[in-house]
């Protein structure tokens, strides 16, 4: 990526080299895994608080007994 800055009419060219290194890939994978685990936590929290006897979610299903509170 190239940037041109003008200082007193004189152009200064700044070149930023953006290569995908292990740090960048690791940050991307970590953020992706954290987002997916947060989504699963919200999903399972909703299933736990539901009063349904039969639950079908993402290709799996179960029948459970709901405890009376």
Secondary structure, DSSP 4 states (H G I P E B T S, - for coil): -EEEEEETTEEEEEE------HHHHHHHHHHHHHHHHHHHHHHHHHHHH---SEEEETTEEEE-PPPP-
